[in-house]
Amino acid sequence: MLGDGDARRGVWVVVVAAGSGTRFGAPKQFLDLAGKRVIDHSVAVAARHAEGVVVVLPAERVADAAFAPKCAGSLVAVVAGADSRAGSTRAGLAAVPADAEVILVHDGARPLADDAVYSSVVAAVRAGADAAVPSVPVTDTIRRHDGGVVDRSLLVAVQTPQGFAASALRAAHASGHDATDDATLVEAAGGTVVLVPGDPRNLKLTTPADLLVARTLLTETSRTETGRTETRLTENGS
């Protein structure tokens, strides 16, 4: 059950948000999204599925991160990132307790990851996968620069949170290699990677246009949830 202590036991999430926002023109993880910072949305859902969350931020922002010590009953720690994505993940891993069983790594710039994706990822790792990666079908036509169309039925777009058996993730990062995707490191080290259903709404904020889309999606989600609540109240005679 969501929020159940047994389900969260042994699970930690590393939220990587140490980027400078070069393409965005500002550190996007601190921008407002429906009244909360982008990073706050990302941390809130992570905390519902883990004993603890490690948030990796730019070194200059660690001191003024202003996170509550606990979020949804989970410990939240903040550490400084590195110059690369892999380096920042390793900084977060160093703060995860040695007895963690499942470690998820999530992009702080994906504030719309939902509970279903988190649950599917954790379940796949609990079932024995070294790595579990949410994915969605590629819907655009893809062409190579040198000509020719790529068969999109063979492709998927991968998302985060990506989940890992803690031992597999730590061993993969011990190599010191860089990659933009943690599952790639685990696979290169001989680990098994499985795909689980992602969510098309779980977009990564890369440009200002993405932020506008995220605001629209959050507004629609809020309206839907409000409608469901009102329906339940009516059915219960309240």
HELIX and SHEET records of a PDB file:
HELIX    1   1 GLY A    5  ARG A    8  1                                   4    
HELIX    2   2 LYS A   28  PHE A   30  5                                   3    
HELIX    3   3 VAL A   38  ALA A   47  1                                  10    
HELIX    4   4 ALA A   59  ARG A   61  5                                   3    
HELIX    5   5 ARG A   85  ALA A   94  1                                  10    
HELIX    6   6 ASP A  115  ARG A  126  1                                  12    
HELIX    7   7 ARG A  152  LEU A  154  5                                   3    
HELIX    8   8 ALA A  166  HIS A  173  1                                   8    
HELIX    9   9 ASP A  182  ALA A  188  1                                   7    
HELIX   10  10 PRO A  208  GLU A  235  1                                  28    
SHEET    1   A 8 LYS A  70  CYS A  71  0                                        
SHEET    2   A 8 SER A  74  ALA A  80 -1                                        
SHEET    3   A 8 GLY A  52  LEU A  57  1                                        
SHEET    4   A 8 VAL A  11  VAL A  16  1                                        
SHEET    5   A 8 VAL A 102  ASP A 107  1                                        
SHEET    6   A 8 GLN A 162  ALA A 165 -1                                        
SHEET    7   A 8 ALA A 131  PRO A 137 -1                                        
SHEET    8   A 8 VAL A 156  VAL A 158 -1                                        
SHEET    1   B 8 LYS A  70  CYS A  71  0                                        
SHEET    2   B 8 SER A  74  ALA A  80 -1                                        
SHEET    3   B 8 GLY A  52  LEU A  57  1                                        
SHEET    4   B 8 VAL A  11  VAL A  16  1                                        
SHEET    5   B 8 VAL A 102  ASP A 107  1                                        
SHEET    6   B 8 GLN A 162  ALA A 165 -1                                        
SHEET    7   B 8 ALA A 131  PRO A 137 -1                                        
SHEET    8   B 8 VAL A 193  PRO A 197  1                                        
SHEET    1   C 2 ASP A  32  LEU A  33  0                                        
SHEET    2   C 2 LYS A  36  ARG A  37 -1                                        
SHEET    1   D 2 ILE A 142  ARG A 143  0                                        
SHEET    2   D 2 VAL A 149  VAL A 150 -1                                        
END                                                                             
